């Protein structure tokens, strides 16, 4: 293991060549988080021939800085490490090094959340399949004392659309109602355009309206402007990049998404809509345009970013999932976030207190968003 010392472009090219490269391991994502108190540390592992075989961009943040002789740090590897997780020897080597890194750098814990697949399909349905290799990784983490995190930062389940088919087949794979709604939006005169940084205030306002209406918490406008500006690029050949896609009717924006692209994969991270003219189905058309643009950019997979933890109507994501399911994707269930804590006592106290702190922060976040809109 060694610290990477190259450029941003070199880092992105390096991880793009590894198995399952992820947007949240890119240099740009680390620089966004660096503006909000996180220190990025890019690490690489090489084989005997000097070829890079694994990488992890670790984000670290100090906590409990007052009243403690040596403040603890939180360490987090969003959607990583990146490597061939089926390689038992490599996997063991990387995990050993990450545990050593945590102890050496005063870690209260280290959180990893690689896209290791545990299975596909909805549990209990005919299409459910388990992944033996993923289950072996899960068992090894348990044996080593890692624990499934109570704080799942990203969604561990998602819906993926295979973009290898042609457009007609992609439409045919959609649910009949979804396909009808895509065509209805076009017929009724809804259009989709690619936004620019000039549209960011408009997009944030629409996102805030969506969060208040649908009951989820978002950050302030400055945070999203930082993220979006970091990835929106005039030169479409540079990756990672983001495109805001805005569905309009009669010149008025009705719905929008941010399409992120990196390493042959497209991501739907942020979606927003207004109550006005929902009968025109702009959200369906903007997703179809995202599928078409992702395919044209050479992507083989479109990640719809999030599916329920429990597949039933009681889950908060159920309605969103049904919309995504209609687009013709398949459910993929991954390992999720796992924590390694050198000191179980301190970790236990943190795990007990932190949910209460997060509840307070969410309550305040909702209030801030409502105030900003009013």
N, C-alpha and C positions, 0 to 999 in steps of 0.2 A: 504494500500500500504506500502510495506517495501522494503529496499534494500536487494538483495540476497547476502549471505555471504558464500556460499558453493564453491565447486571446479568446475573446468571446466566440468568434466564428470557429476557431479550432475546437473549443469545447463542444459547441453544438454539432459540429461535424463528427466529432468523436462519439458522442452519445447516440447520434442518428444511426451509427453503424452497429450499435449493440442491439440485442433482442428487446423488443417492445419499448422503444424510446418514448419518452413522455414529455409533453409540453411543460409540466411542472418541474422538470429537471433541467430546463434550458437556462442559459445564462441570464436571459432577460427576466425570467421569473425571479431568479435570485436577487437581481438588482432592484426589482420592485419591492421585495420583502426587506431588502437592506435599508430602504427608506423608512421602514416601520419597525426598526429596532432589532432586526435579525442579522446576524453575521454569517455570510455564506462561506463554506469551506468545500471546495471541489476536490474529491479524492478519486484516484484511479488505481486499478490493479492490472498488472501485466503478466503475461506468460513468459516462459523461458526464452522465447524468441523476441521479446520486447513488444508484442502485440497487446493492445489494451483489451482486456476480457471482461472488465467490470468497472462501474463508476457509480459514485454517489455524491450528490450535491447536498451537503448537510447544512441546515439552517440552525443557528444557535442563538439563544437569548438568555440573558441573566435574569434571575428572579431572586426574591428574598435578599435584596442587597443591603437592607438595614438591619443592624443588630446581629449579623452573622460574620464570623471571622473570615469564612470562605463562602461567598455566595454561590448558590447552585445555578446550574445552567440547564435549560431545556434544549434538547437536540432533536431535530426532526428531518426526516428524509422524505419529502413529498413524492409519492408515486415512484419510489425507488427503495433500494438500489436497483440498478440496471445490470442484468447479467443473465446467463443461461442458468436458471434456477434448478434445472434437472441435473446439472453437473455437481454431483455430491461433494467432490473434493473442493471445487471452487467455492461452492456455497458455504461450506464449513470454514474455509479460509476467510472469506469476506465477513461472515458473522463474528468470527473470533476477533478480527480487527476492529469491527464496529463496537464490540463490547469493550475492548481495550481503549478505544477512543473515548467512550463514555466515561470510563473510570478516570482516565488521565485528565479529562477536561471538566471535572467537577459536575458530572451529569446527574441531575436528579433522575432523569430517564432519557432514553433515546427511543423515538418513535419511528418505525418504518412502515410503509404501506405499499409494497410493490404490487403490480398488476399480475399476481400469481393466480391463475384460474383454479377455483375449486370445483366448478361445474357450470353447465349451461342449462338453459330452460328454467321454467317455473317449477319450484318444488311441488311434488305431488301430481304433476301433469305428465302426459305421455312423452313429451319432448325432454324431460329432465335427464341430464347425464352428469355423472361425477367425473372428476379428473384425478386420476391416481397420483400423478406427479405432484399436483398442487396439495393434495391431502398429505403426502409425505413431507412436504415443506412445513405444513401446519404442525404435524406431529413432532418434527425436529425442533421447532421453536418452543413448543411446550416442554420437551425434554430438557432444553437448555434454560428453562426458567422464564422465558418470555411470557407475557400475558396479553390476551386479547384486550385492546384498549377500550375503556369506557368512553373515551373521547375519540370518536371516528371523525376526523377532520374532513375527509372527502367521502363521497359515496363509495361503498364497497361493491355495490351491485349497479349494473348499468345496462343499457340497451345499445347494441352495436348493429349498424347497417353495413352489410357487405356491398361494396361499390363496384365489384368486378363485373357485374352484369351490365347490359345496355339499359338505356333510359326506359324503353318500353317494358322490359322485364322488371325494373325497379318499381315502376308504377303498378305493374301487375301484382307484385308482392305485397303492396299496401292493402289494408282493409278496404272493402268496397266503399264505405262511407268516407274514408280519408281521401281516396282517389276522386270521389265525387266532389268533395269540398275543394280540392286543389283546382279542379276544372271549373267549378262554380266561381271561385275567386277570379280566375282569368276571364271568364265570360262576363262577369259583372264589372270589369274594368279596373280591378286591383293590379297595381304594378309593383315591381321590386327594383330598388336601386341600391348601389353600393355607396355607403356613407363615407364621410371623411372626418377628420378631427373637428371640423366646424360643427358637426352634428352632435358632439358629445354632450353639451348641456341639454339638448332636447332628449337624447337617449337616456340620460340619467333621470330626468323628470319622469319619463315614461316608466322607467324601472322602479322609481320610488312609488309611483301610482300603483304599479302592479304589486309591489310588496305590501302596501297598506291594504289593498283589496284582497289579496290571497293569504295574508297573515304570515309572511316570512320576514326575517330580519336582514337588512342590508347595511353596508357601511356608508360613510359620508361620500359626497360627490368627489372630493379630492382623491380619495383612494381609487375609485373607479377610473377617474381621469388618468391617474398614474399608470394603472394596468393597461388601459386601452391605448394610451399614447405610446407605451413601450412596445406594442405589437403591431400597431397600424403602420404600414409601410407603403410608400408610393411605388417602390419597385416590387412588383409582385413576385419576382424571382427569388427574393430573399426570404429565408425561413429562420425561425418561426415568425409567423405573421398573423394578423387578424383583419377580418373584413366585417364592418357593420352592414347588415343587410336590412333595409327599411322598406316595409310594405306600405304603399300609399294609395289613397283613393281621392280623386279630384284634388290632388296636391297636398292632402292632409295625411300625416303619418298615423298609421293605425296599429302597427306591430313591428317588432324588430328583433333580431338576434345578433350575437357576435359569433362569427365563424372563425375559429382558430385552426391553423394548419401547421403541422410539424411532423417530419419523419414519416411521411406517407399516411398520416392519420389526420382526420379533421375532428374538431371538438365543438360541441354546443354548450358553452359555459353560461351564457347570460341570455335570457329571453324576457321580452317585455311586450305589453299590449295595452290598449285603451278599451274602455267600454263601448266607445262609439263605433258603430257599423260592424259589430262582431258578426252579424248575420252574413257579411260578405266573406267570412272565413280567411282573413289575411294571414293568420298564424300558420295555416296549412300551406299557403302559397310560398311564404318566406322560407319554410323548411324545405319545400321542393326545390327552390332556387339554391338553397345551401347544399343540398345533395348534388345538384347539377354542377355547381361551382367546385365543390370538393373533388368530384370525379374528374373534372377538367384539369384540376391542379395536380392530378396524379395520385390522389389519395385512394387507398384500397378499402379503408374503413372510416365510417362516420360514427363517432362516439356521442350518443345523446346525453351522456353525463348524468346518470342517476336513475335508479329504480328502487322500489320499496325494499325495506329491510324484511318486512313480513308482507307476503303477497296476498293482501286482503283489503277490503274496503275500509277497515279501521286505520290503515296506514295513511299518514299525511300525504304521501306521494302517490296515492292510488289514482287520483284523477289525472295527474301529470303522466303517470305511467301508461294509462289507457290511451292517452294522446300519442305518446311515443310508440307504443305497441302498434298503433294503426299505421305508422310509417313503414312497417315491414321489417323491423329489426328483430334481433334475438336477445334474450336475456343472458347476461354473463355475470356469474357470481365469483367474486375474487376474495383473496385472503383478508383484506381489510387492514386496519392499523394494529400493530403489535408493539408493545412497550418492553424495553429492557431496563430494569431499575437495579443499580448496584446496592442501594439501601432500601429494603422493603418497607421499613418503618416510615421514613420520610415520604416515600412514594405513596404509601397508604394514606397518610395525612393529606397529601396533596389531592389524591383522588377523591377524598371525602369532602374537602372544602371547595374544590374548583367548580363542581357543578352548580353550587349555590352562587358563586361569583359570576359564572356565565349566565345564569338566569337573570341576575341583576343587570348585567351588560345588555342582554337581549331586550329587557324591558325598557331600558334607557334608549337603546337603538331604535326601537319602534317609535318611542315618543319623539326622538330627534327627527326621524323621517316625516312623521305627521306634521311636526312644527315647520319643517322646511317647505312642505307642500303648501301649508296654509299661509 
